[in-house]
Amino acid sequence: MSEAMDPVSVIYKIKKSMQSQMDALVQTLANGGVDSIEDYKYIIGKIHGIDIVNQELSNLLEPKEPDKDDPNNVTRIRR
């Protein structure tokens, strides 16, 4: 049986995989690899979906909301 992975490592692996998928989709658009407006819209939709999930994963890694259990109650802001 394999060892359990650290959740943060899993998130980084997912983000890396998603970035590779997005890069491939963007490259397809840049190279003119779409034959119809429907294909174009489909690829744009996939890129948008990947971007939304990527943002949510980033929020899990660096939340913008204050931690109610934190005695300092400091809000982190991404840069």
N, CA, C and O atoms as a DFTB+ gen file, in Angstrom:
316 C
 N C O
     1  1       0.840      -1.175       0.000
     2  2       0.000       0.000       0.000
     3  2       0.888       1.241       0.000
     4  3       1.914       1.262       0.679
     5  1       0.508       2.271      -0.749
     6  2       1.323       3.476      -0.850
     7  2       1.044       4.428       0.309
     8  3       0.006       4.355       0.966
     9  1       1.991       5.312       0.535
    10  2       1.857       6.295       1.602
    11  2       0.866       7.365       1.192
    12  3       0.722       7.669       0.008
    13  1       0.186       7.932       2.170
    14  2      -0.722       9.045       1.908
    15  2       0.105      10.290       1.598
    16  3       1.142      10.537       2.214
    17  1      -0.372      11.058       0.642
    18  2       0.329      12.284       0.271
    19  2      -0.168      13.446       1.110
    20  3      -1.319      13.475       1.548
    21  1       0.704      14.381       1.320
    22  2       0.349      15.621       1.988
    23  2      -0.671      16.366       1.121
    24  3      -0.458      16.491      -0.085
    25  1      -1.772      16.866       1.694
    26  2      -2.795      17.556       0.899
    27  2      -2.253      18.742       0.102
    28  3      -2.703      18.995      -1.016
    29  1      -1.302      19.462       0.663
    30  2      -0.732      20.602      -0.059
    31  2       0.029      20.116      -1.291
    32  3      -0.032      20.749      -2.345
    33  1       0.741      19.004      -1.166
    34  2       1.444      18.440      -2.318
    35  2       0.462      18.015      -3.397
    36  3       0.724      18.196      -4.586
    37  1      -0.654      17.458      -2.993
    38  2      -1.683      17.051      -3.953
    39  2      -2.198      18.276      -4.711
    40  3      -2.363      18.235      -5.930
    41  1      -2.446      19.352      -3.989
    42  2      -2.944      20.567      -4.640
    43  2      -1.923      21.083      -5.653
    44  3      -2.288      21.460      -6.767
    45  1      -0.649      21.100      -5.271
    46  2       0.378      21.569      -6.212
    47  2       0.478      20.663      -7.444
    48  3       0.685      21.154      -8.554
    49  1       0.334      19.366      -7.262
    50  2       0.368      18.444      -8.408
    51  2      -0.829      18.681      -9.332
    52  3      -0.694      18.662     -10.556
    53  1      -1.983      18.901      -8.740
    54  2      -3.183      19.175      -9.545
    55  2      -3.008      20.486     -10.300
    56  3      -3.318      20.565     -11.489
    57  1      -2.514      21.512      -9.617
    58  2      -2.301      22.803     -10.283
    59  2      -1.323      22.677     -11.448
    60  3      -1.527      23.276     -12.504
    61  1      -0.261      21.895     -11.253
    62  2       0.735      21.702     -12.322
    63  2       0.106      20.999     -13.520
    64  3       0.336      21.385     -14.666
    65  1      -0.686      19.970     -13.251
    66  2      -1.363      19.247     -14.330
    67  2      -2.346      20.152     -15.067
    68  3      -2.428      20.128     -16.295
    69  1      -3.079      20.938     -14.313
    70  2      -4.053      21.843     -14.932
    71  2      -3.361      22.915     -15.770
    72  3      -3.859      23.307     -16.825
    73  1      -2.212      23.384     -15.293
    74  2      -1.476      24.386     -16.065
    75  2      -0.991      23.802     -17.385
    76  3      -1.001      24.485     -18.409
    77  1      -0.567      22.541     -17.365
    78  2      -0.142      21.873     -18.598
    79  2      -1.309      21.759     -19.577
    80  3      -1.151      21.985     -20.777
    81  1      -2.482      21.406     -19.047
    82  2      -3.673      21.310     -19.896
    83  2      -4.024      22.670     -20.485
    84  3      -4.345      22.776     -21.669
    85  1      -3.963      23.717     -19.652
    86  2      -4.290      25.053     -20.146
    87  2      -3.291      25.498     -21.204
    88  3      -3.679      26.069     -22.223
    89  1      -2.010      25.241     -20.970
    90  2      -0.981      25.608     -21.952
    91  2      -1.245      24.929     -23.294
    92  3      -1.104      25.551     -24.347
    93  1      -1.626      23.654     -23.254
    94  2      -1.913      22.926     -24.492
    95  2      -3.118      23.528     -25.213
    96  3      -3.111      23.649     -26.438
    97  1      -4.142      23.901     -24.464
    98  2      -5.329      24.501     -25.075
    99  2      -5.018      25.863     -25.675
   100  3      -5.476      26.180     -26.773
   101  1      -4.246      26.665     -24.963
   102  2      -3.858      27.982     -25.478
   103  2      -3.006      27.818     -26.731
   104  3      -3.164      28.570     -27.694
   105  1      -2.111      26.847     -26.723
   106  2      -1.274      26.587     -27.898
   107  2      -2.130      26.171     -29.091
   108  3      -1.859      26.572     -30.223
   109  1      -3.156      25.372     -28.839
   110  2      -4.074      24.964     -29.912
   111  2      -4.723      26.183     -30.540
   112  3      -4.815      26.284     -31.763
   113  1      -5.176      27.113     -29.700
   114  2      -5.790      28.340     -30.230
   115  2      -4.773      29.183     -30.984
   116  3      -5.072      29.707     -32.057
   117  1      -3.561      29.317     -30.421
   118  2      -2.529      30.153     -31.042
   119  2      -2.091      29.613     -32.390
   120  3      -1.726      30.379     -33.281
   121  1      -2.126      28.290     -32.543
   122  2      -1.704      27.673     -33.801
   123  2      -2.838      27.548     -34.808
   124  3      -2.655      26.974     -35.882
   125  1      -3.999      28.077     -34.470
   126  2      -5.123      27.992     -35.394
   127  2      -5.693      26.588     -35.492
   128  3      -6.176      26.183     -36.549
   129  1      -5.641      25.846     -34.399
   130  2      -6.076      24.457     -34.416
   131  2      -7.557      24.241     -34.206
   132  3      -7.971      23.149     -33.816
   133  1      -8.361      25.252     -34.455
   134  2      -9.812      25.090     -34.338
   135  2     -10.443      25.229     -35.720
   136  3     -10.070      26.093     -36.513
   137  1     -11.405      24.354     -35.981
   138  2     -12.034      24.335     -37.299
   139  2     -13.368      25.054     -37.337
   140  3     -13.860      25.389     -38.414
   141  1     -13.954      25.292     -36.188
   142  2     -15.279      25.923     -36.171
   143  2     -15.415      26.793     -34.935
   144  3     -14.635      26.686     -33.989
   145  1     -16.415      27.653     -34.961
   146  2     -16.683      28.516     -33.819
   147  2     -17.107      27.682     -32.605
   148  3     -16.850      28.058     -31.461
   149  1     -17.754      26.554     -32.869
   150  2     -18.160      25.675     -31.768
   151  2     -16.938      25.102     -31.047
   152  3     -16.898      25.045     -29.818
   153  1     -15.938      24.676     -31.836
   154  2     -14.700      24.168     -31.250
   155  2     -13.987      25.265     -30.466
   156  3     -13.455      25.021     -29.383
   157  1     -13.983      26.470     -31.023
   158  2     -13.360      27.610     -30.358
   159  2     -14.035      27.878     -29.007
   160  3     -13.367      28.042     -27.986
   161  1     -15.370      27.918     -29.025
   162  2     -16.117      28.173     -27.792
   163  2     -15.887      27.058     -26.771
   164  3     -15.790      27.326     -25.574
   165  1     -15.801      25.829     -27.232
   166  2     -15.549      24.691     -26.348
   167  2     -14.195      24.834     -25.659
   168  3     -14.083      24.641     -24.448
   169  1     -13.172      25.172     -26.434
   170  2     -11.826      25.325     -25.876
   171  2     -11.781      26.501     -24.908
   172  3     -11.178      26.401     -23.839
   173  1     -12.408      27.605     -25.271
   174  2     -12.462      28.764     -24.383
   175  2     -13.165      28.393     -23.080
   176  3     -12.740      28.818     -22.005
   177  1     -14.226      27.611     -23.165
   178  2     -14.938      27.157     -21.973
   179  2     -14.066      26.292     -21.081
   180  3     -14.097      26.418     -19.856
   181  1     -13.287      25.413     -21.699
   182  2     -12.375      24.573     -20.921
   183  2     -11.317      25.426     -20.233
   184  3     -11.001      25.200     -19.065
   185  1     -10.772      26.395     -20.942
   186  2      -9.768      27.287     -20.359
   187  2     -10.377      28.042     -19.178
   188  3      -9.754      28.175     -18.124
   189  1     -11.583      28.527     -19.366
   190  2     -12.265      29.266     -18.295
   191  2     -12.489      28.361     -17.078
   192  3     -12.259      28.781     -15.944
   193  1     -12.927      27.147     -17.305
   194  2     -13.157      26.205     -16.213
   195  2     -11.881      25.876     -15.458
   196  3     -11.872      25.835     -14.228
   197  1     -10.811      25.643     -16.192
   198  2      -9.520      25.359     -15.565
   199  2      -9.073      26.558     -14.738
   200  3      -8.550      26.396     -13.635
   201  1      -9.277      27.748     -15.263
   202  2      -8.885      28.964     -14.558
   203  2      -9.655      29.118     -13.247
   204  3      -9.075      29.502     -12.232
   205  1     -10.960      28.821     -13.260
   206  2     -11.776      28.915     -12.046
   207  2     -11.271      27.927     -10.988
   208  3     -11.090      28.295      -9.827
   209  1     -11.045      26.680     -11.391
   210  2     -10.578      25.671     -10.439
   211  2      -9.190      26.039      -9.921
   212  3      -8.906      25.879      -8.733
   213  1      -8.335      26.525     -10.799
   214  2      -6.988      26.926     -10.399
   215  2      -7.052      28.042      -9.351
   216  3      -6.288      28.033      -8.386
   217  1      -7.954      28.990      -9.539
   218  2      -8.102      30.079      -8.578
   219  2      -8.590      29.556      -7.232
   220  3      -8.121      30.003      -6.185
   221  1      -9.526      28.615      -7.254
   222  2     -10.028      28.035      -6.006
   223  2      -8.927      27.266      -5.274
   224  3      -8.833      27.333      -4.048
   225  1      -8.104      26.546      -6.013
   226  2      -6.996      25.838      -5.387
   227  2      -5.989      26.824      -4.788
   228  3      -5.453      26.592      -3.704
   229  1      -5.744      27.902      -5.490
   230  2      -4.842      28.931      -4.963
   231  2      -5.405      29.530      -3.684
   232  3      -4.663      29.817      -2.745
   233  1      -6.721      29.719      -3.650
   234  2      -7.353      30.248      -2.444
   235  2      -7.214      29.289      -1.274
   236  3      -7.098      29.723      -0.128
   237  1      -7.224      27.993      -1.551
   238  2      -7.020      27.018      -0.479
   239  2      -5.606      27.103       0.084
   240  3      -5.392      26.921       1.282
   241  1      -4.650      27.380      -0.788
   242  2      -3.265      27.464      -0.350
   243  2      -2.977      28.758       0.404
   244  3      -2.193      28.766       1.353
   245  1      -3.609      29.849      -0.018
   246  2      -3.413      31.149       0.615
   247  2      -4.755      31.841       0.763
   248  3      -5.113      32.677      -0.067
   249  1      -5.498      31.510       1.796
   250  2      -6.824      32.108       1.958
   251  2      -6.753      33.614       2.191
   252  3      -5.845      34.108       2.858
   253  1      -7.723      34.335       1.632
   254  2      -7.815      35.772       1.824
   255  2      -8.672      36.100       3.041
   256  3      -8.577      37.195       3.595
   257  1      -9.499      35.163       3.451
   258  2     -10.391      35.356       4.591
   259  2      -9.591      35.244       5.886
   260  3      -8.668      34.434       5.974
   261  1      -9.933      36.042       6.883
   262  2      -9.237      35.900       8.167
   263  2      -9.595      34.582       8.840
   264  3     -10.728      34.108       8.752
   265  1      -8.623      34.011       9.503
   266  2      -8.837      32.777      10.241
   267  2      -9.418      33.140      11.601
   268  3      -8.764      33.816      12.394
   269  1     -10.643      32.695      11.874
   270  2     -11.316      33.050      13.118
   271  2     -10.597      32.487      14.341
   272  3     -10.728      33.033      15.436
   273  1      -9.844      31.406      14.171
   274  2      -9.122      30.799      15.274
   275  2      -7.765      31.452      15.527
   276  3      -7.118      31.186      16.540
   277  1      -7.346      32.294      14.612
   278  2      -6.047      32.956      14.742
   279  2      -6.160      34.084      15.770
   280  3      -7.002      34.970      15.622
   281  1      -5.322      34.059      16.805
   282  2      -5.413      35.126      17.823
   283  2      -5.105      36.513      17.264
   284  3      -5.599      37.518      17.776
   285  1      -4.301      36.565      16.231
   286  2      -3.979      37.861      15.622
   287  2      -5.038      38.294      14.616
   288  3      -5.142      39.476      14.288
   289  1      -5.833      37.327      14.119
   290  2      -6.910      37.591      13.153
   291  2      -6.451      38.486      12.008
   292  3      -7.086      39.493      11.695
   293  1      -5.344      38.104      11.394
   294  2      -4.747      38.871      10.317
   295  2      -5.220      38.323       8.981
   296  3      -5.213      37.112       8.760
   297  1      -5.628      39.211       8.098
   298  2      -6.052      38.818       6.758
   299  2      -4.836      38.750       5.850
   300  3      -4.065      39.705       5.753
   301  1      -4.670      37.598       5.178
   302  2      -3.584      37.460       4.202
   303  2      -4.067      38.000       2.870
   304  3      -5.207      37.763       2.470
   305  1      -3.212      38.712       2.200
   306  2      -3.529      39.225       0.865
   307  2      -2.454      38.706      -0.075
   308  3      -1.258      38.845       0.180
   309  1      -2.913      38.098      -1.181
   310  2      -1.958      37.580      -2.160
   311  2      -1.336      38.739      -2.917
   312  3      -1.958      39.783      -3.113
   313  1      -0.114      38.535      -3.331
   314  2       0.570      39.562      -4.125
   315  2       0.860      39.040      -5.483
   316  3       1.433      39.751      -6.309
